[in-house]
Amino acid sequence: MSKAKAKAKQVKGKIKESAGSAMDDKRMQAEGSAEQMGGKAEEMASKAADKMKRDTRKP
């Protein structure tokens, strides 16, 4: 997954978490939080893959 898609997933999760908080919906808050964490993990994996690509090109 690209870094942009991962960031979009984080934003979607934040919106969902905020909506859950506004409506006092604990399940929606938890889903939003989980979505944010998933996006962060995907972003970190993408960054690691990019770093590996850069490092393997160096002599």
C-alpha positions as CSV (number, residue, x, y, z in Angstrom):
1,M,0.0,0.0,0.0
2,S,1.2,3.5,-0.8
3,K,2.0,6.0,1.9
4,A,-0.8,8.2,0.6
5,K,-3.4,5.4,1.0
6,A,-2.1,4.7,4.4
7,K,-2.4,8.4,5.4
8,A,-6.0,8.4,4.0
9,K,-6.8,5.4,6.1
10,Q,-5.5,7.2,9.2
11,V,-7.6,10.3,8.4
12,K,-10.7,8.1,7.8
13,G,-10.1,6.4,11.2
14,K,-9.7,9.8,13.0
15,I,-13.0,11.0,11.5
16,K,-14.7,7.8,12.5
17,E,-13.3,8.0,16.0
18,S,-14.4,11.6,16.4
19,A,-17.9,10.8,15.1
20,G,-18.1,8.0,17.6
21,S,-17.0,10.3,20.4
22,A,-19.6,12.9,19.4
23,M,-22.4,10.3,19.3
24,D,-21.0,8.5,22.4
25,D,-20.7,5.3,20.4
26,K,-17.8,3.3,21.9
27,R,-17.8,0.8,19.1
28,M,-17.4,3.4,16.4
29,Q,-14.6,5.0,18.5
30,A,-12.8,1.7,18.8
31,E,-13.2,1.0,15.0
32,G,-11.8,4.4,14.2
33,S,-8.9,3.9,16.5
34,A,-8.1,0.5,15.0
35,E,-8.3,1.9,11.5
36,Q,-5.9,4.7,12.4
37,M,-3.4,2.1,13.8
38,G,-3.8,0.0,10.7
39,G,-3.0,3.0,8.6
40,K,0.1,3.8,10.7
41,A,1.3,0.3,10.4
42,E,0.9,0.3,6.6
43,E,2.7,3.7,6.4
44,M,5.6,2.3,8.4
45,A,5.8,-0.8,6.2
46,S,5.8,1.4,3.1
47,K,8.5,3.6,4.5
48,A,10.6,0.5,5.4
49,A,10.1,-0.9,1.9
50,D,11.2,2.5,0.4
51,K,14.3,2.5,2.6
52,M,15.2,-1.0,1.6
53,K,14.9,0.0,-2.1
54,R,17.2,3.0,-1.6
55,D,19.7,1.0,0.5
56,T,20.0,-1.8,-2.1
57,R,20.8,0.7,-4.9
58,K,23.8,2.0,-3.0
59,P,27.1,0.3,-4.0
